[in-house]
């Protein structure tokens, strides 16, 4: 049974940092891609980042490039999202999800329908 559990969210001031974790079970990270998405209040869910451990490819939304870093630890079955220099517009519920790495490419990584299993999300609030 596939299960994804996000953690690490919270309240942080602008310019601060948070590290989100996605703990996986039933997902061999050596052969899956893990994506991070977020849903801000009143907005649709959007892709934030993705890592394909099959070939090490990583992808980022333009809005987070240079500030967020995605990484994978297959031994711990965990994918992390390090978020630095957080801005109020980063406030959202963050989700992780799995996808077949063969379906992940620069033009597809942010498409929700490429992902099969989703976690419940963790709230990130950036506010002073």
C-alpha positions in Angstrom: 0.0 0.0 0.0 1.4 3.4 -1.0 1.4 6.1 1.6 2.8 9.6 1.6 3.0 11.8 4.7 4.2 15.4 4.6 5.7 17.1 7.6 7.7 20.2 8.5 5.2 22.9 7.8 4.6 25.8 10.1 4.6 29.5 10.6 7.8 31.4 9.5 8.6 35.1 9.0 9.5 36.4 5.5 13.1 35.6 4.7 13.0 32.5 6.9 13.5 28.8 6.0 11.6 25.6 6.4 12.3 22.0 5.4 9.4 19.9 4.3 9.7 16.1 4.3 7.7 13.5 2.4 7.9 10.1 4.1 6.9 7.4 1.8 6.0 3.7 2.2 5.2 1.3 -0.6 7.1 3.5 -3.0 10.5 2.4 -4.2 12.2 5.8 -4.5 14.8 4.3 -6.8 12.1 4.0 -9.5 9.7 6.8 -8.8 9.5 10.5 -9.2 8.2 12.6 -6.3 6.6 15.9 -6.9 5.8 18.8 -4.6 2.7 20.9 -5.2 1.0 23.7 -3.3 -2.4 25.2 -3.1 -2.6 28.8 -1.9 -5.8 30.2 -0.5 -8.2 30.9 -3.4 -5.9 29.4 -6.0 -5.5 26.2 -7.9 -2.9 23.7 -6.9 0.4 24.3 -8.7 3.6 22.4 -9.2 6.6 23.5 -7.1 9.3 21.0 -7.7 10.0 17.4 -8.7 12.8 14.9 -8.4 13.2 11.8 -10.4 15.6 9.5 -8.6 15.8 7.3 -11.8 18.2 9.8 -13.3 18.5 12.5 -10.7 16.6 15.1 -12.7 15.1 18.0 -10.7 12.5 20.5 -11.8 11.4 23.8 -10.2 8.7 26.3 -10.8 10.1 29.7 -11.9 8.7 31.3 -8.7 10.9 29.1 -6.5 14.1 28.7 -8.5 17.1 29.6 -6.5 15.2 29.4 -3.2 13.9 25.9 -3.0 15.9 22.7 -3.3 14.5 19.2 -3.6 16.4 16.1 -2.5 15.9 12.4 -2.0 17.1 9.9 0.5 16.1 6.4 -0.8 17.6 4.7 2.3 15.1 6.6 4.5 12.3 6.6 1.9 12.1 10.3 2.2 12.1 13.3 -0.1 12.7 16.7 1.2 12.1 20.2 0.1 14.4 22.9 1.5 12.7 26.3 1.3 14.8 29.4 1.9 14.1 33.1 1.7 10.4 32.4 2.0 7.9 35.0 0.9 4.3 35.6 1.9 3.3 34.4 -1.5 4.7 31.0 -0.6 1.9 30.5 1.9 0.0 27.4 0.9 -0.7 23.8 1.7 2.1 21.7 0.3 1.6 18.2 -1.0 3.9 15.5 -2.2 2.9 13.0 -4.8 4.3 10.1 -6.8 4.7 9.6 -10.5 6.3 7.2 -12.9 9.7 8.7 -13.8 9.1 7.9 -17.4 6.2 10.4 -17.5 8.3 13.2 -16.0 9.9 15.7 -18.4 10.4 19.4 -18.5 6.9 19.9 -20.0 5.0 17.4 -17.9 6.5 17.4 -14.3 4.0 20.0 -13.1 0.9 18.3 -14.5 -1.3 16.9 -11.7 -2.6 14.0 -13.8 0.8 12.5 -14.1 0.8 11.8 -10.4 -1.0 8.9 -8.9 -0.7 9.0 -5.1 -0.9 12.1 -2.9 -0.3 13.0 0.7 -2.6 15.0 2.8 -0.6 18.1 2.8 1.2 20.3 5.3 0.5 24.0 5.9 3.2 26.6 5.4 2.4 30.2 6.4 4.8 33.0 5.8 3.9 36.1 7.7 5.4 38.7 10.0 
